Amino acid sequence: MQKVTVIIPCFDVEAYIGECLESVLAQGPVVEIVYCVDNGSKDGTVPAIERWCTAHPDLRVVVEHEPVRGASAARNRPLARVTTPWVQFLDADDLLLPGKITEQLALAENADVLYESATFVGIDGGRHVKVPDDEIEVGLMAGNLGNTCANLWSTAKLIQVNGWDQRLPSSQEYDLMLRLYEAEARFKKLAGDRTVVRERASGQISQGAAARRWRALVDVQVRMLRAFRKRAPHPDKLKRIHQAFFGGLRMLYPYDPDQAMELWKRYLQPSGFEPLPGGLNTKGYIWAYRLLGFKGAERMKTMLGKTQREA
């Protein structure tokens, strides 16, 4: 039987970590070891883990402390000491459904990253299933190729690309997957929905933080676009990649219009790009884009939004 190491970054998750560990215990003997990496918790997270371990001695759990803040640093901490061929990353407020790891491993042949759907539970209790894209490049560009906890990761490939980039303020997950893609990792989509991702309330994101987040995303998307173009994708696939990239530029525009325009002119305008309906692209927006271009369409959207708010 192949074995898996589970790595759980922990920051102020006293109320969640017990249920999370219960879901790991339910995976059975396929789990060799669990690393709970405390990332500077100020609540009772560590004592809660210790109490749980005392009550469940059959699951080998190691508690470590990572002084560098951020989930990426916490996930990286034990990575060099992992001896199993696969890693399951798990956020402390998320859950694995029974059989998740075993069922994925049964289909792991000829793959380095196994990705699949996940159920997202909102703060209000609402649930929706996010189904990843079939096309790897399109899914990467759209941020829709599974997620950190739903996926299963080859240890060897993670080590090859030096794990998570701790310097990034956001989009670390898709930066990691891009570097795996560039390292010739084999991605395999599975038909399954075996992970529950639970949203938690958080403070309001400041304008500056939002700007940094969207800049980080688009920076990763630009690197993706360059990597994908090197492999000369079919023109139809390239069009779908461009559509996903344009979505990132639209999210960036309100915070950094100059950068969004520069990237649009460099990567999309020369190809005669035109947005397709769906997502942010309403019929009215597409009409404005055809008539006024990217900047004009965004300005019209802003004006209409302001008019509606004042009405």
C-alpha positions in Angstrom: 0.0 0.0 0.0 1.3 3.5 -0.9 1.4 5.8 2.0 0.7 9.5 2.3 2.0 12.4 4.5 -0.6 15.0 5.6 0.6 18.5 6.2 -1.8 20.9 8.0 -0.8 24.6 8.6 -2.5 25.9 11.8 -3.2 29.4 12.8 -5.9 30.2 15.4 -7.9 27.1 14.4 -8.8 25.8 17.9 -12.5 25.5 16.9 -11.8 23.5 13.8 -8.7 21.4 14.2 -10.3 18.5 16.0 -12.9 17.9 13.3 -10.1 18.3 10.6 -8.0 15.6 12.3 -11.0 13.3 12.6 -11.4 13.5 8.9 -7.7 12.5 8.5 -8.1 9.6 10.9 -11.1 8.4 8.8 -8.7 7.9 5.9 -7.3 4.8 7.6 -3.8 3.3 7.4 -2.9 5.0 4.2 -1.8 8.0 6.3 1.7 7.4 7.6 2.2 10.7 9.5 0.5 14.0 10.0 2.4 17.3 10.5 0.4 20.0 12.2 2.5 23.1 11.7 1.6 25.9 14.1 2.1 29.3 12.5 2.0 31.6 15.5 -1.5 30.8 16.9 -2.6 33.1 19.7 -5.6 30.9 20.8 -5.6 27.3 22.1 -4.8 25.6 18.8 -1.7 23.7 20.1 -3.3 22.5 23.3 -6.3 21.4 21.3 -4.1 19.3 19.0 -2.3 17.8 22.0 -5.6 16.8 23.6 -6.8 15.3 20.4 -3.6 13.3 20.0 -3.9 11.9 23.6 -7.4 10.7 22.8 -6.3 9.2 19.4 -2.9 7.6 19.9 -3.2 5.4 16.8 -2.6 8.3 14.4 0.9 9.6 14.3 0.8 13.4 14.6 3.8 15.6 14.9 3.4 19.3 16.1 5.9 21.7 14.7 6.3 25.5 15.0 7.0 27.8 12.0 8.0 31.3 12.9 7.6 32.7 9.4 4.0 33.7 8.9 1.9 32.3 6.1 0.5 28.9 5.0 3.3 28.5 2.4 6.0 28.6 5.0 4.1 26.2 7.2 3.6 23.7 4.3 7.2 23.9 3.4 8.6 23.3 6.9 8.3 19.5 7.0 8.5 18.9 3.2 12.2 18.0 3.0 11.6 15.2 5.6 8.6 13.6 3.9 9.4 9.9 3.0 6.0 8.9 1.5 5.5 9.2 -2.3 2.5 11.5 -1.9 1.6 14.5 0.1 -1.9 15.6 1.1 -2.0 19.3 2.1 -5.0 20.2 4.2 -6.2 23.5 5.7 -7.2 23.1 9.3 -10.7 24.2 8.8 -11.3 21.9 5.8 -12.3 18.2 5.7 -11.5 15.1 3.8 -14.4 12.7 3.1 -13.9 9.1 4.1 -11.9 7.2 1.4 -10.6 10.4 -0.3 -6.9 9.5 -0.3 -7.3 5.7 -0.9 -9.7 6.3 -3.9 -7.3 8.9 -5.4 -4.3 6.6 -5.0 -6.1 3.8 -6.8 -6.0 6.1 -9.9 -2.6 7.7 -9.4 -0.7 5.7 -12.0 1.2 7.9 -14.5 0.4 11.1 -12.6 2.1 13.7 -10.4 -0.8 15.8 -9.5 -4.3 14.4 -9.1 -7.0 17.1 -9.2 -10.8 16.9 -8.8 -13.9 18.8 -7.6 -14.5 20.1 -4.1 -17.5 21.2 -2.2 -17.3 24.8 -0.9 -19.4 25.7 2.2 -20.1 29.4 2.7 -20.3 31.3 5.9 -24.1 31.2 5.6 -24.0 27.4 5.1 -24.7 27.5 1.4 -22.9 24.8 -0.6 -21.6 24.6 -4.2 -19.4 22.2 -6.0 -16.5 23.7 -8.0 -15.7 21.4 -11.0 -12.2 21.8 -12.5 -11.5 22.3 -16.1 -10.6 19.3 -18.4 -7.9 21.3 -20.2 -4.8 21.7 -18.0 -3.6 25.1 -19.4 -7.1 26.6 -19.5 -7.7 25.4 -15.9 -4.4 26.8 -14.7 -5.1 30.2 -16.2 -8.6 30.3 -14.9 -7.6 29.2 -11.4 -9.8 26.1 -11.8 -7.6 23.0 -11.6 -8.7 21.7 -8.2 -7.3 23.3 -5.1 -4.7 22.8 -2.4 -6.7 20.4 -0.3 -8.7 18.5 -3.0 -5.5 17.7 -5.0 -2.9 15.0 -4.2 0.7 15.9 -4.8 3.8 13.9 -5.8 6.5 14.4 -3.2 9.3 14.0 -5.7 7.8 16.7 -7.9 7.2 19.1 -5.0 10.9 18.7 -3.9 12.0 19.2 -7.5 10.4 22.6 -7.7 11.4 23.6 -4.1 7.8 23.6 -2.8 5.8 26.7 -2.1 7.0 30.2 -2.9 6.9 31.9 0.5 7.5 35.3 -0.9 4.2 35.6 -2.8 1.4 37.5 -1.0 -1.3 35.4 -2.8 -1.8 33.0 -5.8 0.7 30.7 -4.2 -1.3 27.6 -5.2 -1.3 28.4 -8.9 2.3 29.6 -8.9 3.2 26.1 -7.5 1.1 24.4 -10.2 2.7 26.5 -12.9 6.2 25.5 -11.8 5.1 21.9 -11.7 3.7 22.2 -15.2 7.1 23.7 -16.4 8.8 20.8 -14.7 6.8 18.4 -16.9 4.6 17.2 -14.1 1.7 15.0 -15.2 -1.7 16.3 -14.2 -4.7 13.9 -14.1 -8.3 14.9 -13.5 -10.4 12.5 -11.4 -14.1 12.2 -11.3 -14.8 12.9 -7.6 -15.8 15.3 -5.0 -14.1 14.2 -1.8 -13.1 17.4 -0.1 -15.1 20.0 1.9 -13.6 23.6 1.9 -15.2 25.8 4.6 -15.1 29.5 4.3 -14.5 31.6 7.5 -15.3 35.2 8.2 -12.4 37.5 8.0 -11.7 41.2 8.2 -12.4 43.5 5.3 -9.7 43.5 2.7 -8.1 46.9 2.3 -7.8 48.6 -1.1 -4.0 48.1 -1.0 -4.3 44.5 -0.1 -6.7 43.8 -2.9 -4.4 45.6 -5.4 -1.5 43.4 -4.2 -3.6 40.3 -4.5 -4.7 41.0 -8.1 -1.2 42.1 -9.2 0.2 38.8 -7.8 -2.5 36.8 -9.7 -1.9 38.6 -13.0 1.9 38.2 -12.6 1.4 34.4 -12.3 -1.0 34.5 -15.3 1.6 36.3 -17.4 4.2 33.7 -16.6 1.6 31.0 -17.5 0.9 32.7 -20.8 4.5 32.7 -21.7 5.0 29.1 -20.7 1.9 27.9 -22.7 2.8 29.8 -25.8 6.2 28.0 -25.8 4.3 24.8 -26.4 2.4 26.2 -29.3 -1.1 25.2 -28.3 -3.9 24.7 -30.8 -5.4 28.1 -31.8 -8.8 27.2 -30.2 -7.1 26.4 -26.9 -5.1 29.5 -27.1 -8.3 31.5 -27.5 -9.7 29.9 -24.3 -6.4 30.7 -22.5 -6.7 34.3 -23.6 -10.3 34.5 -22.3 -9.2 33.3 -18.9 -6.2 35.8 -18.9 -8.6 38.6 -19.8 -10.6 37.8 -16.7 -7.5 38.4 -14.6 -6.9 41.7 -16.4 -10.5 42.8 -15.7 -10.1 42.1 -12.0 -6.8 44.0 -11.9 -8.1 47.1 -13.9 -10.0 48.8 -11.0 -6.8 48.8 -8.9 -4.1 49.3 -11.5 -5.5 50.3 -14.8 -2.2 51.3 -16.3 -0.7 47.8 -15.7 -3.9 46.1 -17.0 -3.9 48.2 -20.2 -0.2 47.6 -20.8 -0.6 43.8 -20.5 -3.7 43.9 -22.7 -1.9 45.8 -25.4 1.1 43.5 -25.2 -0.6 40.1 -25.1 -4.2 40.4 -26.3 -4.7 43.3 -28.6 -2.3 42.1 -31.3 -4.3 38.9 -31.7 -7.6 40.7 -32.3 -8.9 39.4 -29.0 -12.6 39.8 -28.3 -14.2 38.8 -25.0 -16.9 36.1 -25.1 -20.1 36.1 -23.0 -19.8 34.6 -19.5 -18.6 35.5 -16.0 -17.9 39.2 -15.9 -18.5 39.6 -19.6 -22.1 40.7 -20.0 -23.6 41.4 -23.5 -23.5 45.1 -22.7 -19.8 44.9 -21.7 -19.0 43.1 -24.9 -20.9 45.7 -27.0 -18.9 48.5 -25.2 -15.6 46.6 -25.7 -16.3 46.3 -29.5 -17.2 50.0 -29.7 -14.7 51.6 -27.2 -12.0 49.0 -26.6 -10.8 47.7 -23.2 -10.3 51.0 -21.5 -13.5 52.5 -22.8 -15.6 49.4 -21.7 -14.1 49.5 -18.2 -14.8 53.3 -17.9 -18.3 52.8 -19.0 -18.8 49.9 -16.5 -17.5 52.2 -13.7 -19.8 55.1 -14.7 -22.8 52.8 -14.8 -21.9 51.4 -11.5 -21.6 54.8 -9.9 -24.9 55.9 -11.5 -26.7 52.9 -10.1 -25.2 53.4 -6.6 -26.4 57.1 -6.6 -29.9 56.3 -7.8 
